């Protein structure tokens, strides 16, 4: 009987120890679960920011390419206009020479 009481007392104290450990583990699990949720939210926010930054970068790259193409077109246009200007100046100069010849022939 005494041995049963000792075994019962040992089991009772062991149950208390296990219950305390279980209580501590549950608190730790709640803390870890909350920390996990915070990290998940943070990861989600960072992923959203990353997507936004990538989108902006794509837009800027696209815009840069478009501006480069536009600059090329404008350079071609300037080159064409400069050629036309040179031709027009040559025609004016040729007309001036013809006019001077006609004027000098008229004066004679």
SEVEX-927344 format. One line per field, with one value per atom (N, C-alpha, C, O): residue number from 1; chain; atom name; x, y, z. Coordinates in steps of 0.05 Angstrom, whole numbers, plus 5000, padded with zeros to 4 digits. Layout:
# SEVEX-927344
nr <- [NUM ...] .
kette <- [A ...] .
atom <- [CA ...] .
px <- [X ...] .
py <- [Y ...] .
pz <- [Z ...] .
# end
This chain:
# SEVEX-927344
nr <- [1 1 1 1 2 2 2 2 3 3 3 3 4 4 4 4 5 5 5 5 6 6 6 6 7 7 7 7 8 8 8 8 9 9 9 9 10 10 10 10 11 11 11 11 12 12 12 12 13 13 13 13 14 14 14 14 15 15 15 15 16 16 16 16 17 17 17 17 18 18 18 18 19 19 19 19 20 20 20 20 21 21 21 21 22 22 22 22 23 23 23 23 24 24 24 24 25 25 25 25 26 26 26 26 27 27 27 27 28 28 28 28 29 29 29 29 30 30 30 30 31 31 31 31 32 32 32 32 33 33 33 33 34 34 34 34 35 35 35 35 36 36 36 36 37 37 37 37 38 38 38 38 39 39 39 39 40 40 40 40 41 41 41 41 42 42 42 42 43 43 43 43 44 44 44 44 45 45 45 45 46 46 46 46 47 47 47 47 48 48 48 48 49 49 49 49 50 50 50 50 51 51 51 51 52 52 52 52 53 53 53 53 54 54 54 54 55 55 55 55 56 56 56 56 57 57 57 57 58 58 58 58 59 59 59 59 60 60 60 60 61 61 61 61 62 62 62 62 63 63 63 63 64 64 64 64 65 65 65 65 66 66 66 66 67 67 67 67 68 68 68 68 69 69 69 69 70 70 70 70 71 71 71 71 72 72 72 72 73 73 73 73 74 74 74 74 75 75 75 75 76 76 76 76 77 77 77 77 78 78 78 78 79 79 79 79 80 80 80 80 81 81 81 81 82 82 82 82 83 83 83 83 84 84 84 84 85 85 85 85 86 86 86 86 87 87 87 87 88 88 88 88 89 89 89 89 90 90 90 90 91 91 91 91 92 92 92 92 93 93 93 93 94 94 94 94 95 95 95 95 96 96 96 96 97 97 97 97 98 98 98 98 99 99 99 99 100 100 100 100 101 101 101 101 102 102 102 102 103 103 103 103 104 104 104 104 105 105 105 105 106 106 106 106 107 107 107 107 108 108 108 108] .
kette <- [A A A A A A A A A A A A A A A A A A A A A A A A A A A A A A A A A A A A A A A A A A A A A A A A A A A A A A A A A A A A A A A A A A A A A A A A A A A A A A A A A A A A A A A A A A A A A A A A A A A A A A A A A A A A A A A A A A A A A A A A A A A A A A A A A A A A A A A A A A A A A A A A A A A A A A A A A A A A A A A A A A A A A A A A A A A A A A A A A A A A A A A A A A A A A A A A A A A A A A A A A A A A A A A A A A A A A A A A A A A A A A A A A A A A A A A A A A A A A A A A A A A A A A A A A A A A A A A A A A A A A A A A A A A A A A A A A A A A A A A A A A A A A A A A A A A A A A A A A A A A A A A A A A A A A A A A A A A A A A A A A A A A A A A A A A A A A A A A A A A A A A A A A A A A A A A A A A A A A A A A A A A A A A A A A A A A A A A A A A A A A A A A A A A A A A A A A A A A A A A A A A A A A A A A A A A A A A A A A A A A A A A A A A A A A A A A] .
atom <- [N CA C O N CA C O N CA C O N CA C O N CA C O N CA C O N CA C O N CA C O N CA C O N CA C O N CA C O N CA C O N CA C O N CA C O N CA C O N CA C O N CA C O N CA C O N CA C O N CA C O N CA C O N CA C O N CA C O N CA C O N CA C O N CA C O N CA C O N CA C O N CA C O N CA C O N CA C O N CA C O N CA C O N CA C O N CA C O N CA C O N CA C O N CA C O N CA C O N CA C O N CA C O N CA C O N CA C O N CA C O N CA C O N CA C O N CA C O N CA C O N CA C O N CA C O N CA C O N CA C O N CA C O N CA C O N CA C O N CA C O N CA C O N CA C O N CA C O N CA C O N CA C O N CA C O N CA C O N CA C O N CA C O N CA C O N CA C O N CA C O N CA C O N CA C O N CA C O N CA C O N CA C O N CA C O N CA C O N CA C O N CA C O N CA C O N CA C O N CA C O N CA C O N CA C O N CA C O N CA C O N CA C O N CA C O N CA C O N CA C O N CA C O N CA C O N CA C O N CA C O N CA C O N CA C O N CA C O N CA C O N CA C O N CA C O N CA C O N CA C O N CA C O N CA C O N CA C O N CA C O N CA C O N CA C O N CA C O N CA C O] .
px <- [5017 5000 5018 5013 5038 5056 5070 5075 5077 5090 5071 5080 5046 5026 5024 5021 5024 5022 5047 5045 5070 5095 5094 5102 5084 5082 5062 5066 5039 5019 5030 5026 5045 5057 5077 5079 5093 5113 5099 5107 5077 5062 5049 5048 5038 5025 5045 5038 5068 5088 5098 5103 5100 5108 5086 5093 5061 5039 5040 5036 5046 5049 5072 5069 5094 5117 5110 5116 5097 5089 5068 5069 5049 5029 5042 5034 5062 5076 5091 5091 5105 5119 5100 5106 5077 5057 5047 5044 5042 5033 5054 5048 5079 5101 5103 5107 5100 5102 5079 5083 5055 5032 5037 5031 5048 5054 5075 5073 5095 5115 5104 5111 5086 5073 5056 5057 5042 5026 5045 5039 5067 5086 5098 5100 5106 5117 5097 5104 5072 5051 5047 5044 5047 5043 5067 5064 5091 5115 5115 5123 5105 5103 5083 5089 5061 5041 5053 5049 5068 5081 5101 5102 5117 5136 5122 5132 5100 5085 5074 5076 5063 5053 5076 5073 5098 5121 5131 5137 5132 5140 5121 5129 5095 5075 5078 5076 5083 5087 5112 5112 5133 5158 5155 5166 5140 5134 5119 5124 5099 5083 5101 5099 5119 5137 5156 5162 5166 5184 5169 5181 5145 5129 5126 5128 5120 5116 5142 5141 5164 5190 5197 5207 5192 5198 5181 5191 5156 5138 5148 5148 5157 5168 5193 5197 5210 5235 5228 5241 5208 5200 5190 5197 5174 5163 5186 5186 5205 5228 5244 5253 5249 5264 5249 5261 5223 5207 5208 5210 5205 5205 5232 5234 5254 5281 5284 5296 5274 5276 5260 5269 5236 5219 5233 5232 5245 5259 5283 5288 5297 5319 5310 5323 5288 5277 5269 5274 5256 5247 5271 5270 5292 5316 5328 5337 5328 5338 5322 5333 5295 5278 5283 5284 5286 5292 5319 5321 5339 5365 5362 5373 5347 5343 5329 5336 5309 5294 5312 5311 5329 5348 5366 5372 5376 5395 5381 5393 5357 5341 5337 5340 5329 5324 5350 5349 5372 5398 5405 5415 5400 5405 5387 5396 5361 5343 5352 5350 5361 5371 5395 5396 5413 5437 5429 5439 5410 5400 5387 5391 5371 5357 5378 5375 5398 5419 5434 5441 5439 5453 5436 5446 5410 5392 5392 5392 5391 5391 5417 5417 5439 5465 5466 5476 5456 5456 5439 5446 5416 5399 5413 5410 5427 5442 5463 5466 5477 5497 5484 5495 5462 5448 5438 5440 5428 5418 5441 5438 5464 5487 5496 5503 5496 5505 5485 5493 5460 5440 5442 5439 5448 5451 5476 5476 5498 5523 5519 5530 5504 5499 5482 5485 5463 5445 5460 5454 5480 5496 5514 5521 5522 5540 5526 5538] .
py <- [4976 5000 5025 5044 5024 5047 5051 5073 5029 5030 5042 5056 5036 5047 5077 5092 5086 5115 5129 5151 5117 5128 5130 5150 5108 5107 5128 5143 5130 5150 5178 5195 5184 5210 5217 5239 5196 5200 5206 5224 5191 5196 5223 5238 5231 5256 5279 5298 5277 5298 5298 5319 5275 5273 5285 5299 5281 5293 5323 5337 5334 5363 5374 5394 5359 5368 5367 5386 5346 5343 5364 5376 5370 5391 5418 5434 5424 5449 5451 5472 5429 5429 5433 5447 5420 5422 5451 5462 5463 5491 5509 5527 5505 5521 5517 5536 5492 5485 5498 5508 5498 5511 5541 5553 5553 5582 5587 5606 5570 5573 5569 5583 5550 5545 5570 5578 5582 5606 5628 5643 5632 5653 5647 5666 5623 5616 5619 5627 5612 5614 5644 5651 5661 5689 5701 5716 5692 5701 5692 5706 5667 5657 5673 5679 5681 5698 5725 5735 5737 5762 5760 5778 5739 5735 5730 5739 5715 5710 5737 5742 5753 5779 5797 5810 5796 5812 5802 5818 5776 5764 5772 5779 5772 5780 5809 5816 5827 5855 5859 5875 5845 5848 5838 5849 5817 5806 5826 5830 5839 5860 5883 5893 5892 5913 5906 5922 5881 5871 5871 5880 5862 5862 5890 5896 5909 5937 5949 5962 5944 5954 5942 5956 5916 5903 5915 5919 5921 5933 5961 5968 5977 6003 6001 6016 5981 5977 5970 5980 5952 5944 5969 5973 5986 6010 6028 6040 6032 6050 6038 6053 6012 6000 6003 6010 5998 6001 6030 6036 6049 6077 6085 6100 6074 6080 6070 6083 6046 6035 6052 6058 6060 6077 6104 6114 6115 6141 6138 6155 6115 6110 6108 6119 6094 6092 6119 6126 6135 6162 6179 6195 6177 6193 6185 6202 6159 6150 6162 6171 6162 6173 6203 6213 6217 6246 6252 6271 6235 6239 6235 6251 6215 6210 6234 6243 6245 6267 6292 6306 6297 6319 6316 6335 6292 6287 6293 6306 6284 6288 6318 6329 6332 6361 6377 6396 6368 6381 6377 6396 6354 6349 6366 6378 6368 6385 6415 6429 6423 6450 6456 6477 6437 6440 6442 6458 6425 6426 6453 6465 6463 6489 6511 6529 6511 6531 6530 6551 6506 6503 6515 6528 6509 6520 6550 6564 6561 6590 6602 6622 6589 6598 6596 6615 6574 6571 6593 6604 6599 6620 6647 6664 6651 6676 6679 6701 6658 6658 6665 6681 6651 6656 6685 6698 6695 6722 6742 6762 6737 6754 6755 6776 6731 6730 6746 6760 6743 6757 6787 6803 6796 6824 6835 6857 6820 6829 6830 6848 6812 6812 6835 6847 6843 6865 6891 6910 6893 6917 6922 6945 6902 6904 6914 6918] .
pz <- [5000 5000 5000 4985 5017 5018 4991 4982 4979 4953 4932 4914 4934 4915 4919 4899 4944 4950 4939 4928 4941 4931 4900 4888 4888 4859 4850 4830 4865 4858 4861 4844 4882 4886 4864 4855 4857 4835 4809 4794 4803 4778 4779 4759 4803 4805 4800 4786 4812 4807 4778 4767 4766 4738 4720 4701 4727 4712 4713 4693 4737 4740 4722 4709 4722 4706 4676 4662 4668 4640 4633 4611 4650 4645 4643 4626 4660 4658 4631 4618 4624 4598 4575 4556 4577 4556 4554 4532 4577 4577 4565 4549 4572 4560 4530 4515 4521 4492 4477 4455 4489 4475 4473 4452 4493 4492 4471 4455 4470 4449 4421 4403 4418 4392 4384 4360 4403 4396 4387 4368 4402 4395 4367 4351 4362 4336 4314 4292 4319 4299 4292 4269 4312 4308 4292 4274 4300 4286 4257 4239 4253 4226 4209 4185 4221 4206 4200 4177 4218 4213 4190 4173 4191 4169 4142 4121 4143 4118 4107 4083 4125 4116 4105 4084 4119 4109 4082 4065 4079 4053 4031 4009 4037 4018 4009 3986 4029 4024 4007 3988 4014 3999 3970 3951 3967 3940 3924 3900 3936 3923 3914 3892 3933 3926 3904 3886 3904 3883 3856 3836 3856 3831 3821 3797 3839 3831 3820 3799 3833 3823 3796 3779 3793 3767 3746 3723 3752 3733 3725 3701 3744 3738 3721 3702 3727 3712 3683 3665 3680 3652 3637 3614 3651 3638 3630 3608 3648 3641 3619 3601 3618 3597 3570 3550 3571 3547 3537 3513 3556 3550 3538 3519 3550 3539 3511 3494 3505 3478 3459 3437 3467 3450 3445 3423 3466 3462 3444 3428 3446 3428 3400 3382 3395 3368 3358 3335 3375 3367 3361 3342 3376 3371 3344 3329 3338 3312 3289 3269 3292 3272 3268 3246 3291 3289 3276 3261 3282 3269 3239 3223 3231 3202 3189 3167 3204 3194 3191 3171 3211 3210 3187 3172 3183 3160 3134 3116 3131 3106 3102 3080 3124 3121 3115 3100 3126 3120 3090 3077 3080 3051 3034 3014 3042 3027 3028 3008 3051 3055 3037 3024 3035 3018 2989 2974 2981 2953 2947 2926 2967 2963 2961 2944 2978 2977 2951 2940 2941 2915 2892 2875 2893 2873 2874 2853 2898 2901 2890 2876 2897 2887 2857 2844 2845 2816 2803 2783 2815 2804 2806 2788 2828 2831 2810 2799 2803 2782 2755 2740 2750 2725 2724 2703 2746 2747 2743 2730 2755 2752 2723 2712 2710 2682 2665 2647 2671 2655 2659 2641 2684 2690 2677 2666 2677 2665 2634 2621 2623 2594 2587 2565 2604 2599 2600 2585 2619 2622 2598 2592 2584 2562 2538 2517] .
# end
